[in-house]
Amino acid sequence: MARLALIGCRHADQVRGTLRGGPGRDDWKLLPKERPLSAPYLLGLGVVIGAGVALPYAEELRRCVRAQRAS
């Protein structure tokens, strides 16, 4: 961590450009994409992520209900 602070002190202008989006060509800036992702792609991605989250919870709920009935 101390090394990172030392580098930040020695190159303060580059750190400011990185964090604030300075005027330099290589500075970071949040810009909209030139070609945004299509709606079907985003919908499919949402379904896959939702299934990846919901299915494990549903299986755990099923196991809990089965264990409660058994005891």
C-alpha positions in Angstrom: 0.0 0.0 0.0 2.9 2.4 0.8 4.3 1.7 -2.6 1.1 2.7 -4.3 0.9 5.9 -2.2 4.5 6.7 -3.2 3.7 6.2 -6.9 0.6 8.4 -6.5 2.7 11.2 -4.9 5.3 11.1 -7.6 2.8 11.1 -10.5 0.0 13.2 -9.0 -1.1 14.7 -12.3 -1.7 11.2 -13.8 -3.6 10.1 -10.7 -5.8 13.2 -11.0 -6.4 12.5 -14.7 -7.3 8.9 -14.0 -9.8 9.7 -11.2 -11.4 12.8 -12.6 -11.2 12.2 -16.4 -8.6 14.8 -17.4 -8.0 16.4 -20.7 -5.3 13.9 -21.8 -5.9 11.4 -24.6 -5.3 8.4 -22.2 -7.4 9.7 -19.3 -10.4 7.7 -18.1 -13.8 9.1 -19.0 -17.3 7.6 -18.7 -18.7 7.9 -22.2 -21.7 6.2 -23.8 -20.9 3.3 -26.2 -20.9 4.2 -29.9 -22.9 1.0 -30.6 -25.0 0.2 -27.5 -26.0 -3.5 -26.8 -29.2 -4.6 -28.4 -32.4 -5.2 -26.4 -32.6 -8.9 -27.1 -29.0 -9.4 -26.0 -29.6 -7.5 -22.7 -32.8 -9.5 -22.2 -31.0 -12.8 -22.7 -28.2 -11.7 -20.4 -30.8 -10.8 -17.7 -32.5 -14.1 -18.0 -29.2 -16.0 -17.7 -28.1 -14.0 -14.7 -31.6 -14.3 -13.1 -31.6 -18.1 -13.6 -28.1 -18.3 -12.2 -29.3 -16.5 -9.0 -32.8 -17.9 -8.7 -32.2 -21.6 -9.4 -29.7 -22.2 -6.5 -32.1 -20.4 -4.1 -35.0 -22.5 -5.3 -33.1 -25.7 -4.8 -32.0 -24.7 -1.3 -35.6 -23.8 -0.4 -36.8 -27.2 -1.7 -34.2 -28.9 0.4 -35.2 -26.9 3.5 -38.9 -27.7 3.0 -38.0 -31.4 2.6 -35.9 -31.4 5.7 -38.6 -29.7 7.7 -41.2 -32.3 6.7 -38.9 -35.1 7.5 -38.4 -34.0 11.1 
